Amino acid sequence: MSAGIDGEWEGWAADWRADGKALETSARVDVRRKVRLHTVGLIAWTAGEALFSIAALVYAAWWASRDQGAPAIALALAVFLLLAVCWTYALWNRRGTWRPSVESTREFVEISYLRARRKLRTIRWLPYFVGFEVLLAAPLAFWGVASDPERLARYHETWQLRFGLLAFFLLAVALGVAWWRRRVLRELEELEELRETM
């Protein structure tokens, strides 16, 4: 009778180990799939940023050449400076996150964790960048408006709308960053739990 019970237990143990391996394999496949999708998303996001940057530079150069005033040229240079700051930070922040160095589940989890930490770093950096952008662009825009009496008269009629749009933009950025921060913190918690189980 003991041999029958031992055989039954061994069968159950083998089934349990097989289920655990299947579960572990599916978790590995899921983590690898997420990392690969995020890598494709990171490449697509960077390509989108590059296209936006090129479009912004072309528009700023066109606007400065059309207006041909010192304020327009200064504003075009400010756009160039802001894009240079953005690209410098983005490339520095994304270093080492493009792909895992080894094809292992642990490495896939580690690169996901590193990417989430870098997203959190970007979230902390964004208010400083937006503040720098406003402090740089606002005086230049005011200079451009104040240097032309006709433009100043038109601006005087629409200043409430312009400041309202600026306030709306800043509020939208703040809400978007708050939502993104909650999402990244939740992702970090999940990844920390996954790292502890490995």
C-alpha positions as CSV (number, residue, x, y, z in Angstrom):
1,M,0.0,0.0,0.0
2,S,2.9,2.4,0.8
3,A,4.4,1.8,-2.7
4,G,1.0,2.8,-4.3
5,I,0.8,6.0,-2.2
6,D,4.4,6.9,-3.0
7,G,3.8,6.3,-6.7
8,E,0.7,8.5,-6.6
9,W,2.6,11.3,-4.7
10,E,5.5,11.1,-7.3
11,G,2.9,11.4,-10.1
12,W,1.4,14.4,-8.4
13,A,4.8,15.9,-7.8
14,A,5.8,15.4,-11.4
15,D,2.5,17.0,-12.6
16,W,3.1,19.9,-10.2
17,R,6.6,20.4,-11.4
18,A,5.5,20.3,-15.0
19,D,2.8,22.9,-14.3
20,G,5.4,25.1,-12.6
21,K,7.7,24.9,-15.6
22,A,4.9,25.7,-18.0
23,L,4.0,28.7,-15.8
24,E,7.6,29.8,-15.6
25,T,8.0,29.5,-19.3
26,S,4.9,31.5,-20.0
27,A,6.1,34.2,-17.5
28,R,9.4,34.3,-19.3
29,V,7.8,34.6,-22.7
30,D,5.5,37.4,-21.3
31,V,8.5,39.3,-19.9
32,R,10.5,38.9,-23.1
33,R,7.5,40.0,-25.2
34,K,7.0,43.1,-23.1
35,V,10.7,44.1,-23.3
36,R,10.7,43.6,-27.1
37,L,7.5,45.6,-27.5
38,H,9.0,48.3,-25.3
39,T,12.2,48.3,-27.4
40,V,10.2,48.8,-30.6
41,G,8.1,51.5,-28.8
42,L,11.3,53.2,-27.7
43,I,12.7,53.2,-31.2
44,A,9.4,54.5,-32.6
45,W,9.2,57.2,-29.9
46,T,12.8,58.4,-30.6
47,A,12.0,58.5,-34.4
48,G,8.9,60.6,-33.6
49,E,10.9,62.9,-31.5
50,A,13.5,63.2,-34.3
51,L,10.8,64.1,-36.8
52,F,9.2,66.6,-34.5
53,S,12.6,68.2,-33.8
54,I,13.3,68.5,-37.5
55,A,9.9,70.0,-38.2
56,A,10.4,72.5,-35.3
57,L,13.8,73.6,-36.5
58,V,12.6,74.0,-40.1
59,Y,9.6,76.0,-39.0
60,A,11.7,78.2,-36.7
61,A,14.2,78.8,-39.5
62,W,11.4,79.6,-41.9
63,W,9.7,82.0,-39.5
64,A,13.0,83.7,-38.6
65,S,13.9,84.2,-42.3
66,R,10.4,85.5,-43.1
67,D,10.2,87.9,-40.2
68,Q,14.0,88.8,-40.4
69,G,13.9,90.7,-37.1
70,A,16.3,90.2,-34.2
71,P,13.5,88.8,-31.9
72,A,12.5,86.2,-34.5
73,I,16.1,85.1,-34.9
74,A,16.6,85.0,-31.1
75,L,13.4,82.9,-30.8
76,A,14.6,80.5,-33.5
77,L,17.9,80.1,-31.6
78,A,16.0,79.5,-28.4
79,V,14.1,76.7,-30.2
80,F,17.5,75.2,-31.3
81,L,18.8,75.5,-27.7
82,L,15.7,73.8,-26.2
83,L,15.9,71.0,-28.7
84,A,19.7,70.6,-27.9
85,V,18.9,70.3,-24.2
86,C,16.1,67.8,-24.8
87,W,18.2,65.6,-27.1
88,T,21.2,65.7,-24.8
89,Y,19.1,64.7,-21.8
90,A,17.1,62.0,-23.8
91,L,20.2,60.3,-25.2
92,W,22.0,60.4,-21.8
93,N,18.9,59.1,-20.0
94,R,18.3,56.2,-22.5
95,R,21.9,55.0,-22.5
96,G,22.0,51.2,-21.8
97,T,18.2,50.7,-22.1
98,W,17.9,49.9,-25.8
99,R,18.3,46.1,-25.5
100,P,19.3,43.6,-22.9
101,S,23.0,42.5,-22.9
102,V,22.1,38.8,-22.4
103,E,19.1,36.8,-23.5
104,S,17.9,35.7,-20.0
105,T,14.7,36.3,-18.1
106,R,16.6,38.0,-15.3
107,E,18.2,40.4,-17.7
108,F,14.9,41.2,-19.3
109,V,13.4,42.0,-15.9
110,E,16.5,44.1,-15.0
111,I,16.3,46.2,-18.2
112,S,12.5,46.7,-17.7
113,Y,13.3,47.9,-14.1
114,L,16.1,50.2,-15.5
115,R,13.7,51.6,-18.1
116,A,11.1,52.3,-15.4
117,R,13.7,54.0,-13.2
118,R,14.7,56.2,-16.1
119,K,11.1,57.1,-16.8
120,L,10.8,58.2,-13.2
121,R,14.0,60.3,-13.6
122,T,12.5,62.0,-16.7
123,I,9.3,62.8,-14.8
124,R,11.4,64.5,-12.1
125,W,13.3,66.4,-14.8
126,L,10.2,67.6,-16.8
127,P,9.2,70.5,-14.4
128,Y,12.7,72.0,-14.6
129,F,12.7,71.8,-18.4
130,V,9.2,73.3,-18.8
131,G,10.2,76.1,-16.4
132,F,13.4,76.7,-18.3
133,E,11.4,76.7,-21.5
134,V,8.9,79.3,-20.2
135,L,11.6,81.5,-18.7
136,L,13.5,81.4,-22.0
137,A,10.6,81.8,-24.4
138,A,8.5,84.4,-22.5
139,P,11.0,87.3,-22.6
140,L,11.8,86.6,-26.2
141,A,8.2,86.5,-27.2
142,F,7.5,89.7,-25.3
143,W,10.5,91.3,-27.0
144,G,9.1,90.3,-30.4
145,V,5.7,91.7,-29.6
146,A,7.0,94.9,-28.0
147,S,9.4,95.7,-30.8
148,D,6.6,96.1,-33.4
149,P,3.8,98.6,-32.6
150,E,1.3,96.9,-34.9
151,R,2.0,93.5,-33.4
152,L,1.7,95.1,-29.9
153,A,-1.8,96.4,-30.8
154,R,-2.9,93.0,-32.0
155,Y,-1.4,91.3,-29.0
156,H,-3.1,93.7,-26.6
157,E,-6.5,92.5,-28.1
158,T,-5.7,88.8,-27.6
159,W,-3.5,88.7,-24.5
160,Q,-6.1,87.0,-22.4
161,L,-6.5,84.2,-24.9
162,R,-2.8,83.7,-25.2
163,F,-2.2,83.6,-21.4
164,G,-5.3,81.3,-21.2
165,L,-3.8,78.9,-23.7
166,L,-0.4,79.0,-21.9
167,A,-2.2,78.2,-18.6
168,F,-4.1,75.4,-20.3
169,F,-0.9,74.0,-21.7
170,L,0.9,74.0,-18.4
171,L,-2.1,72.4,-16.6
172,A,-2.3,69.7,-19.3
173,V,1.4,69.0,-18.9
174,A,1.1,68.8,-15.1
175,L,-1.9,66.4,-15.3
176,G,-0.2,64.3,-17.9
177,V,3.0,64.0,-15.9
178,A,1.0,63.2,-12.7
179,W,-0.9,60.4,-14.5
180,W,2.4,59.1,-16.1
181,R,4.1,59.2,-12.7
182,R,1.4,57.0,-11.1
183,R,1.6,54.5,-14.0
184,V,5.4,54.3,-13.7
185,L,5.3,53.9,-9.9
186,R,2.8,51.0,-10.3
187,E,5.1,49.5,-13.0
188,L,8.1,49.8,-10.6
189,E,6.2,48.0,-7.8
190,E,5.4,45.1,-10.1
191,L,9.0,44.9,-11.3
192,E,10.4,45.0,-7.8
193,E,8.1,42.1,-6.8
194,L,9.2,40.2,-9.9
195,R,12.9,40.9,-9.1
196,E,12.4,39.5,-5.5
197,T,10.9,36.3,-6.8
198,M,13.8,35.6,-9.1
